[in-house]
């Protein structure tokens, strides 16, 4: 089964907010000794996402 992909468009400032929020969530999960692998994967995807200039 093919995974569905989504395209999200946001500004540079919004990207920074998303990254910072994911980092904070990851830190909370680490402190609570919970699994944070999925947050790490999503964080990498956001940070490596290609930038399209219009």
C-alpha positions as CSV (number, residue, x, y, z in Angstrom):
1,X,0.0,0.0,0.0
2,X,1.4,3.4,-1.0
3,X,1.7,6.0,1.7
4,X,-0.2,9.2,1.2
5,X,1.9,12.4,1.0
6,X,0.9,15.9,2.0
7,X,2.2,19.2,0.9
8,X,2.2,22.0,3.4
9,X,3.1,25.6,2.5
10,X,4.4,27.9,5.2
11,X,6.7,30.9,5.7
12,X,10.2,30.8,7.1
13,X,8.9,32.1,10.5
14,X,6.3,29.4,10.6
15,X,8.9,26.8,9.8
16,X,10.9,28.0,12.8
17,X,7.8,27.7,15.0
18,X,7.1,24.2,13.9
19,X,10.7,23.1,14.5
20,X,10.9,24.7,17.9
21,X,7.5,23.1,18.9
22,X,8.8,19.6,17.8
23,X,12.0,20.1,19.8
24,X,10.0,21.1,22.9
25,X,7.7,18.1,22.4
26,X,10.7,15.8,22.0
27,X,12.2,17.2,25.2
28,X,9.0,16.6,27.2
29,X,8.8,13.0,25.9
30,X,12.5,12.4,26.9
31,X,11.9,13.7,30.4
32,X,8.8,11.5,30.8
33,X,10.8,8.5,29.5
34,X,8.4,8.0,26.6
35,X,9.2,7.0,23.0
36,X,10.2,10.0,20.9
37,X,11.4,8.3,17.7
38,X,8.4,9.5,15.7
39,X,8.9,13.1,16.7
40,X,12.6,12.8,15.7
41,X,11.6,11.5,12.3
42,X,9.1,14.3,11.7
43,X,11.6,16.8,12.9
44,X,14.1,15.6,10.3
45,X,11.5,15.6,7.6
46,X,10.6,19.3,8.3
47,X,14.2,20.3,8.5
48,X,15.1,18.5,5.2
49,X,12.0,19.6,3.3
50,X,12.9,21.2,-0.1
51,X,12.3,24.9,-0.4
52,X,10.3,26.1,-3.5
53,X,10.7,29.7,-4.5
54,X,7.9,31.3,-6.4
